[in-house]
């Protein structure tokens, strides 16, 4: 898993945003703190989706099923928008 080179991640007044440099995606995607953590894990070279989910479940105090469902939904959105490459 890696992020596309067509996007940059920036902090704008405490809010993480994904900004497109080129491509079909137009606009800005604001990311919540858990989404920010997911992006950090991907950038750090986490070894695949299951390792990412395991790390999140170890860091957050929520039912693992809820964390996995929400994280998979976010990853799906990143893939659909060409931000996440497998």
Backbone torsions as a table, in degrees:
resi	resn	phi	psi	omega
1	UNK	NA	134.5	174.1
2	UNK	-153.2	158.8	178.9
3	UNK	-87.6	145.1	178.4
4	UNK	-63.6	144.4	175.6
5	UNK	-72.6	-6.6	-179.3
6	UNK	-82.6	3.0	-178.4
7	UNK	-132.5	150.3	171.4
8	UNK	-123.5	151.7	178.0
9	UNK	-107.3	130.2	-179.7
10	UNK	-135.7	153.9	173.4
11	UNK	-102.9	118.8	178.3
12	UNK	-114.8	101.6	179.7
13	UNK	53.2	43.6	176.8
14	UNK	87.4	1.8	178.0
15	UNK	-113.2	126.3	177.2
16	UNK	-79.4	131.7	178.1
17	UNK	-130.9	149.7	172.9
18	UNK	-105.0	125.5	-178.8
19	UNK	-116.1	128.8	178.3
20	UNK	-77.3	139.1	173.8
21	UNK	-93.4	-31.4	178.2
22	UNK	-164.2	175.5	177.2
23	UNK	104.0	-174.0	-174.1
24	UNK	-76.6	-27.5	-178.0
25	UNK	-70.1	125.6	178.8
26	UNK	-119.0	133.4	176.8
27	UNK	118.2	-168.8	-178.7
28	UNK	-122.7	139.1	176.4
29	UNK	-111.2	113.1	175.5
30	UNK	-82.2	142.2	-173.7
31	UNK	-124.7	133.9	177.8
32	UNK	-75.1	173.4	-177.0
33	UNK	-57.7	-36.8	178.2
34	UNK	-69.6	-40.4	175.6
35	UNK	-61.4	-38.6	176.2
36	UNK	-61.0	-42.9	179.7
37	UNK	-64.0	-39.8	177.4
38	UNK	-60.2	-45.1	178.7
39	UNK	-61.8	-40.8	178.3
40	UNK	-62.1	-43.2	179.6
41	UNK	-63.5	-41.6	178.5
42	UNK	-63.3	-45.4	-179.5
43	UNK	-64.5	-28.4	-179.5
44	UNK	-78.7	-6.4	177.5
45	UNK	90.6	26.7	178.0
46	UNK	-50.1	140.2	-171.9
47	UNK	-84.7	65.0	173.4
48	UNK	98.8	171.1	-175.0
49	UNK	-64.1	-41.2	-178.5
50	UNK	-66.2	-35.9	176.7
51	UNK	-67.2	-38.7	177.5
52	UNK	-62.7	-47.4	179.7
53	UNK	-62.8	-40.6	178.2
54	UNK	-61.9	-43.5	178.7
55	UNK	-62.3	-44.1	179.7
56	UNK	-63.3	-43.0	-179.8
57	UNK	-62.9	-30.8	177.9
58	UNK	-77.6	-19.5	-175.5
59	UNK	-99.1	-25.0	-173.5
60	UNK	-115.8	143.0	-178.9
61	UNK	-93.5	76.1	177.6
62	UNK	-148.2	159.4	178.3
63	UNK	-58.6	133.7	-178.7
64	UNK	-53.1	-36.5	-179.4
65	UNK	-62.5	-39.1	179.8
66	UNK	-69.5	-44.0	178.2
67	UNK	-59.9	-46.9	-178.5
68	UNK	-63.8	-42.1	-179.8
69	UNK	-63.0	-47.8	-178.8
70	UNK	-66.5	-42.0	179.7
71	UNK	-65.0	-42.9	178.8
72	UNK	-63.6	-36.8	177.5
73	UNK	-63.9	-43.1	178.4
74	UNK	-65.2	-45.0	178.5
75	UNK	-60.3	-39.8	178.0
76	UNK	-61.9	-42.7	178.8
77	UNK	-63.7	-41.2	177.3
78	UNK	-62.1	-42.4	178.9
79	UNK	-64.7	-45.7	-178.0
80	UNK	-60.4	-31.8	-178.4
81	UNK	-94.3	8.0	176.7
82	UNK	73.8	17.0	-178.2
83	UNK	-87.4	-37.9	-179.2
84	UNK	-105.6	127.1	177.8
85	UNK	-112.2	139.3	-179.5
86	UNK	-93.1	NA	NA
